[in-house]
Amino acid sequence: MTSIRRATATLGAAALLAAPVSMLGAAPASAGPEKDREFRIAGAEVDFEVEKDDGRFEVDVDLDDARPGTKWRVVLRHDGRTFHNKVHRADGDGEVDVDKKRRNTRGADVFKLTVKRIGGPKKVRTIRMR
C-alpha cells in the first residue's frame, strides 16, 4: 500500500469515527418535547411551534415574508379556550411574532392556531401534546 493510500484510509477512518461522537454533543440538555407546523398563507410563511419546558408550554407563532404593514388576526386556543386573539400589523421586515407561555393541564394538551389576513384567507392548524 502506498503512503498516499494509507494516509487517505487513515483520514477516512478517523472521520467516520469522529462523526458519531460530534453528534452526541449536539442535543440541547434541557430541551423538552417540541412540535412544529409550517404553512403558507396569503404569501406569508407561518411557523407554529409548541415546546414543553419545565412543566410549562412555550407557544410561538412566527409569520415571515408578509407585506409590510398588512394586518393579521392571530387566535390561539389551548384545550378549546382562547388565550390570545389580537390583530397584529406586519413590521417593516414583514414579520409578526407572538410568544406565549401556558401551564400544563391534565391529559393531552391541544393547541389550535387560526391565522387570517384581514380581508383575505384564513388557515387553522392544530398541535396535540401528550
C-alpha positions, 0 to 999 in steps of 0.5 A: 500500500502506498503512503498516499493510500494509507494516509487517505484510509487513515483520514477516512477512518478517523472521520467516520469515527469522529462523526458519531461522537460530534453528534452526541454533543449536539442535543440541547440538555434541557430541551423538552418535547417540541412540535412544529407546523409550517404553512403558507398563507396569503404569501406569508410563511407561518411557523407554529411551534409548541415546546414543553419546558419545565412543566410549562408550554412555550407557544410561538407563532412566527409569520415571515415574508408578509407585506409590510404593514398588512394586518393579521388576526392571530387566535390561539386556543389551548384545550378549546379556550382562547388565550390570545386573539389580537390583530397584529400589523406586519413590521417593516421586515414583514414579520409578526411574532407572538410568544406565549407561555401556558401551564400544563393541564391534565391529559393531552394538551391541544393547541389550535392556531387560526391565522387570517389576513384581514380581508383575505384567507384564513388557515387553522392548524392544530398541535396535540401534546401528550 
